[in-house]
Amino acid sequence: MIDVSDQHAPRSLIVTFYGAYGRFAPGPVPVAELIRLLAAVGVDAPSVRSSVSRLKRRGLLLPARTAAGAAGYALSPDARQLLDDGDRRVYATAPPKDEGWVLAVFSVPESERQKRHLLRSRLGGLGFGTAAPGVWIAPARLYEETRHTLERLGLDPYVDFFRGEHLGFVPTARAVARWWDLEAIAVQHEEFLGRHAGVLHAWQSREDTPPQEAYRDYLLALDSWRHLPYADPGLPSELLPEDWPGARSAAVFQALHERLRDAGAVFAGV
């Protein structure tokens, strides 16, 4: 059994819940219901309340009343955009194609160097690699999500985007190994497999799919997985080392998604 406390932060699990189920609810999710659903993955009520408060301060959750008048929380428009953008990565089923590159070139005045740090952090968090100081690179398909993110954070005035192809003096596969820490990304894929491949194997040996168990295992798998497509930008296979674990971890997540997501929705009430 996975130790939730060691690997899954309450705030992350709440975001994962809204991404998987909460945004499809007919109205705001009541606080009492949120506490029940997070308890199913090992989060106590005080942790839910404190995490919700932080998400509210960040503008991701908005307090709202249900049709019956109960206190609850709904996603903000920014949070919905964030989740919609993330769907294209998190639930991707086809191997990525080589569609060229997007370059992000930024310049931030020294008087606003805090924004320079934030820009680097956000670009790195979106899967960009560093081609040169102030020049970040990613597969071209990440452009729209990156634009939305930087606009939401008010960082767009500092950045110019360009599309292009690599015409350097070394093979692109060698350049990619400079732009990203592929070894560290591979370790994250192996960690996901270590946590969840056995869970999938256990489900494959069963014929029943009890909703509460399905909900628990799916939410934990999704919470582990949804960060990986951001650490790993989804490079074409010909640019990656042999026996790259990304395809295996994606297959495990996809199989868990297909087996457990809908049964979990019964427990979540959506």
N, C-alpha and C positions, 0 to 999 in steps of 0.2 A: 504493500500500500504506500502511496506517495505521502510524504510528510508535508502537508500543506504549509505549515508555519515556516519551513525552511526555504520553500521555493516559490511561494505565491503570496505577494503582498496584497492585503485587503483592498487597497485602492485600485490596483491592477485588476483584481477579480471583479470589482464593480464595473469597471469599464468593459471588461470582457463580457460580463453578463448583459450589459446594455447592447453591446455589439451583436451578441448571439441571439438574445431574446427580448430584452427590455424595449428596444426601439420598435418592435412589432406589436407591443401591447396596444389596446384600443385607446388608452389614455395614460396619464401619469402613473407610474408604479407606486402604490402605497408604501409608506415607510415600513409598516408591519410586514408586508409581503416581501420587501427587499431584505429585511432581517431574516425571514424564513428561508429565502432562497440562498442567501449567503451562508446561513448556518449549515446548509447541506454540503458546503465545501469547506467547513471548518472555521468560519469567521464568526466571532461572537458579536453580540449587538453593540457594545461600546465601540468596537473597531469599525463596524459599519457606519455608525453615526459620525465618528470623527473623520473617516475617509470621505463620506458624503459631504461633510463641511468643507474639506479641502477641495473637492471637485467643484463644489458650488463657488468657492472663492476664485477658482481658475476659470469660471464661466462655462464649465462643461455641463453642469446640471442646474436646472432651474426649479425652485419650489413651486408646486402647483397643487390644486385640489382635484380629486377624482370626482366623477359624476355623483358619487354618493356623499361627497363632502369630506372624505378622508385626506389627511396630509400625505403628499407624495412628491415625487421628483420626475421631471421630464428632461429630455436632452435639449440643450440649446441648439440653435441653428449651426453654430460653429462645430459643435460636437457631432451633429448629424453629417456635416460635410466631411469631418475627419474620418468617421466610420465608413461613409460611402467611398471615399478615396481609398481607404484601407482594404475594402472588399476586393478590389482588383488585385491586390497582392496576396492577401491572406487566403482567399479561396481560389486562386489561380489553379487551373487543372492542366493547362498545356505548357510544355517546356518553352522557355523564353526564346524568341527569335532575335537574330542580330538586326536591329533596326537603326544602327548608328548610335551616336552619343549626343548627350546634351552637356554643354559646358556652362558652369555658373562662375562668372568672374565678378568679384566684388571689391569695393573700395570703401572703407569706413574711416572718417576723420579720427585723428588721435583723441580728440575731445569726446568721442563717442565709442571708445574702445570696448565698452561693455557690450555694445551691439555687435561688434566684431566677434567677440567670444560667443555670443548667442547665435550668430549666423553660422559659425563653424560647427557649433554643437548641433544645430538643426539640420544642416546639410549632411553631417555625419550620420545623424539619426534617421535621415531619409534614404541612406544607402550610398551617398556620394563618396568617391575616393578622392585623394589629393593628387592632382597631376603636377602641380607646382604651387608655390606660395600664392594664395589668393585665387587659384584656379582649381575648381572642383569639377569632377566628371562623373557621369552616371549613364546607364542605358537611356536612350531617348524617350522611352515610354514613361519615365518617371517625371517628365516635365510638368504635366498638368497638376499632379499632386503637389509637386514642389512649389509651383506658382501659387496654388491655393494656400499652402502653409505659410509662405513668406508674406503674402498679402494679409493673412489673418493676424500675423505678428507685427505688421507694420514695417517689415524689413525690405520690402520690394524696392524702395528708392535706391538702395545701395547695390543692387545686383543687376547685371546684364546676362541674358541667356543666349547661347549660340548652339546650333546643331552642326554636326560634322562627322567625319570619319578619321580614323587614326592613320597617319601617313608618316610615322616616325621611322627612325633608323634601326629599331629593334622590332621583332615580331610582336604583334599585339598581345599575345599570351604572356610574353615576358614583361611587357609594360603593365599589364593588368596586375601582375604579381607585385609591382611597385606601388600601384595606386591603392590596392586593398591588402589588408592582412588576411590572406586566404587561409592560413593555418589557424588563426583564431576563429574565423567563421566556421571552418570545418569542425573545430572542437564544439562549437555550439550545436551544430547538427548532430554530432555524436552524443552530446548530452541529452538532446531531445529524444533520440532513439533509445538511449539508456533508460529514460523515464517512462516512455510511452509505447515502445514496440511490444513489450511484454503485456501491457494492458490490451493492446489490439489482439495479441495472440490469445489471451484469455477470453475475450469476447467472441473470437472466431470459433472457439470450442463450445460455445453456448448456442442454444436455439431460442431462448427467451431474451427479452430486452426490457427489464423492469425500468419504468420511467425515472425513478429517483436515482438509481445507479447509473443509468445512461446520462442523465443530467450532470451528475457529479464528475464522471470520467470525461465527458465531453468538455465541460467548462474548464477543467484543469488542463486538458490537452490543448484547448484553444488558447488558454492563458499562456502556456509555454510556447506555443507555435507562433502566435501573432507578432511576436517581437522578431522572429527569425527573418521574415521577408524584408525587414528593414535593415538588419545587420548584413544580410546577404542580398545584394542588389539584383540577383537573378541574371547572372552572366551566361551567355551562350556556352553550351557544353564544350565546344572546341577550344574555348579560352581557359578552361579549368583543368586542374590536375586529374590524372587518371583515378578512377574509383572515388570520385567526389561524392560525399555522403548526402549532399543536398537532395538528390533525386529520391534516395531511400527515405529520408525523413519526410519529404513532401508526400510520398506514397502512404506512409503510415498515418499522417494527419488526414489525408483525403479519405482513407478507409475508415478511420474513426468518425470523421464527419458524416460519411454516408450511413454508417451503422447506428450512430448514437444521436445525431442532432435532432431528428424529428421526434424520437421517443423522449428525449429530454424536454422538448417543447411541451409535452403533455404535463410533465411535472411543473414546468414554469408557468403553465396556464395561458400559453399564447398559441 
